[in-house]
Amino acid sequence: MPQEYGRLDLSREIVTSDGGVSHEIVMMRPSARAMIDVFADSRSSGQTAKLVAACCKAVNGKADLAGFDAAQLEASDAAELMAMIASITDEADSISIGDGDGVSEPLVYDLRYPIELARSDGSSPEVIRQIQFVARKLGDISEFLDAKGGAQEFYAFMRSFGTMLGTKLPMSESIIGAMDFLDYLVIKGKIMGKLTSARGRWKRTSTS
């Protein structure tokens, strides 16, 4: 079950999907899949609607959680929800990824929020706590090089450069999408660039 991330006292009450009335919203920790979908929409209204549908519930009078239509929100309340997401981005900026460079030694990232994978037999879920990243040669990463940015580029990066430790499961899109949004931001913002982008190591040798 998703963990609760934050709560918001609403400026004006809203009607929930079960016909109740709510003055408070709960936001669950967003997954990578949810936020990739949110930011795929270029419209602010669309982003808010998708965020609410994926991550938010209203607290009704019985303390139960229920869905609701984002269109009911006051503009300032919608802005508060997006501010919660911005706070996760700020948190990601402060996280260190360790010393491994992926070339001389693997870069092992400890997930801040381990991924729990349900088993078909109903036993305790398999838990992924670490992902190892290593540098790759161009000939090994055609999928990543051919990706056109956005979600597919990230999925391709994870499959091409990453390996989940402690499991034999492949790096599937469903597992990548189940990652917490915070871990997604750290990997995309710090590890992906470290292994795929120029870092100013070249030197100019010509004088003309």
MIKOLDO-299266 format. One line per field, with one value per residue: residue number from 1; residue in three letters; z, x, y of N, C-alpha, C in turn. Coordinates in steps of 0.2 Angstrom, whole numbers. Atoms other than C-alpha are relative to their C-alpha. Layout:
MIKOLDO-299266
i <- c(NUM; ...) .
aa <- c(Ala; ...) .
nz <- c(Z; ...) .
nx <- c(X; ...) .
ny <- c(Y; ...) .
caz <- c(Z; ...) .
cax <- c(X; ...) .
cay <- c(Y; ...) .
cz <- c(Z; ...) .
cx <- c(X; ...) .
cy <- c(Y; ...) .
//
This chain:
MIKOLDO-299266
i <- c(1; 2; 3; 4; 5; 6; 7; 8; 9; 10; 11; 12; 13; 14; 15; 16; 17; 18; 19; 20; 21; 22; 23; 24; 25; 26; 27; 28; 29; 30; 31; 32; 33; 34; 35; 36; 37; 38; 39; 40; 41; 42; 43; 44; 45; 46; 47; 48; 49; 50; 51; 52; 53; 54; 55; 56; 57; 58; 59; 60; 61; 62; 63; 64; 65; 66; 67; 68; 69; 70; 71; 72; 73; 74; 75; 76; 77; 78; 79; 80; 81; 82; 83; 84; 85; 86; 87; 88; 89; 90; 91; 92; 93; 94; 95; 96; 97; 98; 99; 100; 101; 102; 103; 104; 105; 106; 107; 108; 109; 110; 111; 112; 113; 114; 115; 116; 117; 118; 119; 120; 121; 122; 123; 124; 125; 126; 127; 128; 129; 130; 131; 132; 133; 134; 135; 136; 137; 138; 139; 140; 141; 142; 143; 144; 145; 146; 147; 148; 149; 150; 151; 152; 153; 154; 155; 156; 157; 158; 159; 160; 161; 162; 163; 164; 165; 166; 167; 168; 169; 170; 171; 172; 173; 174; 175; 176; 177; 178; 179; 180; 181; 182; 183; 184; 185; 186; 187; 188; 189; 190; 191; 192; 193; 194; 195; 196; 197; 198; 199; 200; 201; 202; 203; 204; 205; 206; 207; 208) .
aa <- c(Met; Pro; Gln; Glu; Tyr; Gly; Arg; Leu; Asp; Leu; Ser; Arg; Glu; Ile; Val; Thr; Ser; Asp; Gly; Gly; Val; Ser; His; Glu; Ile; Val; Met; Met; Arg; Pro; Ser; Ala; Arg; Ala; Met; Ile; Asp; Val; Phe; Ala; Asp; Ser; Arg; Ser; Ser; Gly; Gln; Thr; Ala; Lys; Leu; Val; Ala; Ala; Cys; Cys; Lys; Ala; Val; Asn; Gly; Lys; Ala; Asp; Leu; Ala; Gly; Phe; Asp; Ala; Ala; Gln; Leu; Glu; Ala; Ser; Asp; Ala; Ala; Glu; Leu; Met; Ala; Met; Ile; Ala; Ser; Ile; Thr; Asp; Glu; Ala; Asp; Ser; Ile; Ser; Ile; Gly; Asp; Gly; Asp; Gly; Val; Ser; Glu; Pro; Leu; Val; Tyr; Asp; Leu; Arg; Tyr; Pro; Ile; Glu; Leu; Ala; Arg; Ser; Asp; Gly; Ser; Ser; Pro; Glu; Val; Ile; Arg; Gln; Ile; Gln; Phe; Val; Ala; Arg; Lys; Leu; Gly; Asp; Ile; Ser; Glu; Phe; Leu; Asp; Ala; Lys; Gly; Gly; Ala; Gln; Glu; Phe; Tyr; Ala; Phe; Met; Arg; Ser; Phe; Gly; Thr; Met; Leu; Gly; Thr; Lys; Leu; Pro; Met; Ser; Glu; Ser; Ile; Ile; Gly; Ala; Met; Asp; Phe; Leu; Asp; Tyr; Leu; Val; Ile; Lys; Gly; Lys; Ile; Met; Gly; Lys; Leu; Thr; Ser; Ala; Arg; Gly; Arg; Trp; Lys; Arg; Thr; Ser; Thr; Ser) .
nz <- c(0; 1; -6; 0; 1; -3; 0; 2; -2; 6; -1; 1; 0; 7; 0; 2; 5; -3; -3; -6; 0; -3; -1; -1; 6; -2; 6; -1; 3; 7; 4; 7; 5; -1; 2; 7; 3; -2; 3; 7; 1; 0; -3; -7; -2; 1; -4; -7; 1; 0; -7; -4; 1; -2; -7; -5; -2; -5; -6; -1; -7; -4; 0; 6; 6; 6; 6; 1; 6; -1; 2; -6; -4; 0; 4; -5; -3; 5; -1; -6; 2; 4; -4; -3; 4; 0; -6; 1; 4; -5; -4; 5; 2; -6; -1; 3; 3; -1; 3; 6; 6; 5; 4; -4; -4; 1; -4; -3; -3; -5; 1; -6; -1; 4; 4; -2; 6; -3; 2; 2; -5; -5; -5; -1; 6; 1; -1; 4; -4; 3; 7; 2; 6; 3; 7; 6; 6; 4; 4; -5; -3; 6; -2; -4; 5; 4; -3; 2; -6; -4; -4; 3; -1; -7; 0; 4; -4; -5; 3; 3; -5; -6; -2; -6; -4; -4; 3; 7; 4; 5; -1; 5; 0; -6; -6; 0; -2; -7; -4; -3; 4; -2; 2; 8; 1; -2; 6; 6; 0; -2; 3; 7; 3; -2; 5; 7; 3; -1; -6; 1; -1; 6; 1; 7; 2; 6; -2; 5) .
nx <- c(4; -4; -1; 3; -6; 2; 7; 1; 6; 2; 3; 7; 2; 1; 4; -3; 4; 5; 5; -2; -3; -7; -3; -7; -2; -6; -4; -5; -7; 1; -5; -3; 5; 5; -2; -2; 7; 2; -4; 1; 5; -3; 5; 0; 7; -1; -5; 3; 5; -4; -3; 6; 3; -5; -3; 3; 6; 3; 2; 7; 2; -1; -8; -2; -3; 4; -2; 4; -1; -5; 3; 3; -5; -2; -6; -5; -1; -4; -7; -3; -1; -6; -6; -2; -5; -6; -4; -3; -6; -5; -3; -4; -6; -4; -2; -7; 0; -6; -6; -1; 1; 3; -5; -4; 4; 8; 4; 5; 5; 4; 7; 3; 6; 0; 6; 3; 3; 4; -1; 6; 3; 3; -5; -3; -3; -7; -1; -6; -3; -6; -1; -7; -1; -6; -1; 1; -2; 5; 3; 4; 5; 3; 7; 0; -2; 6; 6; 2; 1; 6; 1; -4; -7; -2; 1; -5; -6; 1; -1; -7; -5; 2; 2; 2; -4; 3; 5; -1; 5; -3; 2; 6; 3; 4; -4; -2; 5; 2; -5; 2; -2; -6; -5; 0; -4; -7; -3; 1; -3; -7; -4; 1; -4; -7; -2; 2; -1; -7; -1; -5; -7; -4; -4; -2; -8; -2; -1; 3) .
ny <- c(-6; -6; -4; -7; -5; -6; -2; -7; -2; -4; -7; 1; 7; 3; 5; 6; 5; 4; -5; -3; -6; 0; -6; 2; 5; 3; 2; 5; -1; 2; 4; -3; 1; -5; -7; 0; -1; -7; -5; 1; -4; -7; -5; 0; 3; 7; 2; 0; 5; 6; 1; 2; 6; 5; 0; -4; 2; -4; 3; -2; -1; 6; 1; 5; -4; 1; -4; -6; -3; -6; -6; -3; -3; -7; -1; 0; 7; 3; -2; 4; 7; 0; -2; 6; 3; -4; 1; 6; -2; -3; 5; 4; -4; 0; 7; 2; 7; 4; -1; 5; -4; 4; 2; 4; 4; -1; -5; 4; -5; 2; -3; -3; 4; 6; 3; 6; 3; 5; 7; 3; 5; -4; 0; -7; -3; -1; -7; -3; -6; -3; 0; -1; -3; 1; -3; 5; -3; -2; 6; 4; -4; -2; -1; -6; -6; -1; -3; -7; -4; 1; 6; 5; -1; 2; 8; 3; 0; 5; 7; 0; -1; 2; 6; 0; 4; 4; 3; 2; -2; -5; -7; -1; -7; 0; -1; -7; -5; 1; -4; -6; -6; -3; 4; -2; -7; 1; 4; -4; -6; 0; 6; 0; -5; 1; 6; -1; -6; -3; -3; -5; 3; -1; -5; -2; 0; -5; -7; -5) .
caz <- c(0; -5; 10; 14; 9; 15; 19; 14; 23; 9; 7; 2; 5; -10; -14; -14; -27; -14; -10; 5; 10; 13; 20; 19; 5; 8; -5; -6; -11; -30; -41; -56; -67; -60; -62; -79; -84; -75; -83; -100; -100; -105; -98; -80; -78; -85; -74; -58; -64; -67; -50; -41; -49; -46; -29; -20; -9; 1; 19; 22; 38; 43; 41; 26; 10; -6; -24; -30; -45; -46; -55; -38; -31; -27; -38; -22; -16; -33; -31; -14; -22; -35; -21; -13; -28; -29; -12; -17; -31; -18; -8; -23; -26; -8; -10; -13; -25; -19; -26; -40; -57; -66; -75; -63; -51; -51; -45; -33; -28; -12; -16; -3; -5; -9; -22; -16; -29; -25; -27; -36; -22; -10; 1; 7; -7; -15; -10; -22; -11; -23; -41; -49; -63; -75; -90; -107; -124; -138; -147; -131; -129; -146; -137; -126; -141; -151; -138; -141; -124; -110; -102; -115; -114; -95; -97; -110; -98; -84; -95; -103; -88; -73; -64; -49; -35; -25; -38; -55; -61; -77; -77; -84; -87; -73; -60; -66; -65; -47; -41; -29; -38; -27; -32; -51; -49; -41; -55; -69; -63; -56; -62; -79; -83; -75; -87; -103; -104; -107; -92; -99; -99; -116; -120; -135; -143; -158; -157; -172) .
cax <- c(0; 7; 14; 6; 17; 7; -10; -18; -32; -43; -49; -66; -75; -76; -88; -81; -85; -95; -106; -97; -90; -71; -61; -44; -34; -21; -7; 2; 20; 20; 28; 39; 25; 12; 23; 30; 11; 8; 22; 18; 3; 9; -7; -7; -25; -21; -6; -16; -30; -18; -9; -26; -32; -15; -10; -23; -38; -50; -54; -73; -82; -79; -60; -61; -52; -62; -58; -64; -64; -49; -60; -68; -52; -48; -34; -23; -26; -21; -5; -2; -3; 10; 21; 21; 29; 41; 47; 51; 62; 71; 74; 81; 94; 101; 104; 122; 124; 141; 158; 157; 160; 152; 169; 182; 169; 150; 139; 128; 112; 103; 84; 77; 61; 63; 52; 41; 36; 21; 23; 11; 9; 4; 20; 30; 35; 52; 60; 73; 84; 99; 102; 119; 124; 139; 146; 142; 149; 140; 137; 128; 116; 107; 90; 95; 103; 87; 75; 67; 68; 55; 49; 56; 73; 73; 66; 79; 93; 87; 87; 104; 114; 105; 104; 94; 104; 98; 86; 86; 71; 74; 73; 55; 45; 33; 46; 54; 38; 34; 50; 47; 47; 61; 72; 67; 73; 89; 93; 87; 95; 112; 116; 109; 119; 135; 135; 128; 133; 149; 157; 170; 185; 191; 205; 208; 225; 224; 229; 220) .
cay <- c(0; 17; 28; 44; 59; 74; 82; 98; 107; 114; 132; 126; 109; 97; 83; 65; 51; 42; 58; 63; 80; 83; 97; 88; 79; 66; 64; 47; 45; 46; 33; 36; 29; 41; 57; 52; 52; 69; 78; 70; 82; 100; 108; 113; 108; 91; 89; 93; 81; 67; 70; 69; 54; 44; 50; 60; 55; 65; 62; 61; 63; 45; 47; 35; 40; 43; 49; 66; 77; 89; 102; 106; 112; 131; 137; 139; 122; 115; 125; 117; 100; 104; 112; 95; 88; 102; 98; 80; 88; 98; 83; 74; 88; 85; 66; 60; 45; 39; 38; 24; 31; 16; 13; 8; 2; 0; 14; 6; 17; 13; 16; 28; 18; 0; -8; -21; -34; -45; -64; -75; -87; -73; -75; -60; -48; -48; -32; -22; -11; -8; -4; -6; 5; 2; 12; 4; 5; 12; -5; -11; 3; 5; 5; 20; 30; 27; 33; 50; 57; 58; 42; 30; 37; 34; 16; 12; 19; 8; -7; -3; 3; -4; -20; -24; -32; -47; -53; -62; -53; -42; -23; -22; -6; -11; -12; 4; 13; 6; 16; 30; 47; 53; 38; 42; 60; 55; 42; 53; 69; 63; 45; 46; 61; 55; 39; 47; 65; 75; 82; 94; 81; 85; 97; 108; 106; 117; 135; 142) .
cz <- c(0; 7; -1; 0; 4; 0; -1; 3; -5; 2; 0; 0; -7; 1; -2; -5; 3; 3; 6; -1; 3; 1; 0; -6; 3; -7; 2; -4; -7; -3; -6; -5; 0; -2; -7; -4; 1; -4; -8; -3; 0; 3; 8; 3; 0; 5; 7; 0; 1; 7; 5; -1; 2; 7; 6; 2; 5; 6; 1; 7; 4; 0; -5; -6; -6; -6; 0; -7; 1; -2; 6; 4; -1; -4; 5; 3; -5; 0; 5; -2; -4; 4; 4; -4; -1; 6; 0; -5; 4; 4; -4; -1; 6; 1; -4; -3; 1; -5; -6; -6; -6; -5; 3; 5; -1; 4; 3; 4; 5; -1; 7; 2; -4; -4; 2; -6; 3; -3; -2; 5; 6; 6; 0; -6; 0; 0; -4; 4; -4; -7; -2; -7; -3; -7; -6; -6; -5; -4; 5; 2; -6; 2; 3; -5; -5; 3; -1; 6; 4; 3; -4; 0; 7; 1; -3; 4; 5; -2; -2; 5; 7; 1; 7; 4; 5; -3; -7; -5; -5; 2; -4; 1; 6; 6; 0; 2; 7; 4; 3; -5; 2; -3; -8; -1; 1; -6; -6; 0; 2; -3; -7; -4; 1; -5; -7; -3; 1; 6; 0; 1; -6; 0; -7; -1; -5; 3; -5; -1) .
cx <- c(4; 0; -3; 6; -2; -8; -1; -7; -3; -3; -7; -2; -1; -5; 4; -4; -5; -6; 1; 3; 7; 3; 8; 2; 7; 4; 5; 6; -1; 5; 3; -5; -5; 3; 3; -7; -2; 3; 0; -5; 3; -5; 0; -6; 1; 5; -3; -5; 3; 3; -6; -2; 5; 2; -4; -7; -3; -3; -7; -1; 1; 7; 2; 3; -4; 3; -4; 3; 4; -3; -3; 5; 1; 7; 6; 1; 3; 7; 4; 2; 7; 6; 2; 5; 6; 5; 4; 6; 6; 4; 5; 7; 5; 3; 7; -1; 6; 5; 1; -1; -3; 5; 5; -3; -7; -2; -6; -5; -4; -7; -2; -6; 0; -6; -2; -4; -4; 2; -6; -3; -2; 5; 3; 3; 7; 1; 7; 2; 6; 0; 7; 0; 8; 0; -1; 3; -5; -4; -5; -6; -5; -7; 0; 1; -6; -6; 0; -1; -6; 0; 4; 7; 2; -1; 6; 7; 0; 2; 7; 5; -1; -1; -2; 4; -5; -6; 2; -5; 3; -3; -6; -3; -4; 3; 3; -5; -3; 5; -3; 2; 6; 6; 1; 4; 7; 4; 0; 5; 8; 4; 0; 5; 7; 2; -1; 2; 7; 1; 6; 7; 4; 4; 1; 7; 2; 0; -3; -7) .
cy <- c(6; 4; 7; 5; 6; 1; 7; 1; 5; 6; -1; -8; -3; -6; -6; -4; -4; 5; 3; 7; 0; 7; -1; -5; -3; -2; -6; 1; -2; -5; 3; 0; 6; 7; 1; 2; 7; 5; -1; 5; 8; 5; 0; -3; -7; -3; -1; -6; -7; -2; -2; -7; -6; 0; 3; -3; 5; -3; 2; 0; -6; -2; -5; 5; -1; 4; 7; 3; 6; 7; 4; 4; 8; 0; -1; -6; -5; 1; -3; -7; 0; 2; -6; -4; 3; -1; -7; 1; 3; -5; -4; 3; -1; -7; -1; -7; -4; 1; -4; 4; -4; -3; -4; -4; 2; 6; -3; 5; -4; 3; 3; -4; -6; -2; -6; -3; -6; -7; -3; -5; 3; 0; 7; 3; 0; 8; 2; 6; 4; -1; 2; 3; 0; 4; -5; 3; 1; -6; -3; 4; 3; 2; 7; 6; 1; 3; 8; 5; -2; -7; -6; 0; -3; -8; -3; 1; -5; -7; -1; 0; -3; -7; 0; -5; -4; -3; -2; 3; 5; 7; 1; 7; 0; 1; 7; 5; -1; 4; 6; 6; 3; -4; 2; 6; 0; -3; 4; 6; 0; -6; 0; 4; -2; -6; 2; 7; 3; 4; 5; -3; 1; 6; 2; 1; 4; 7; 5; -2) .
//
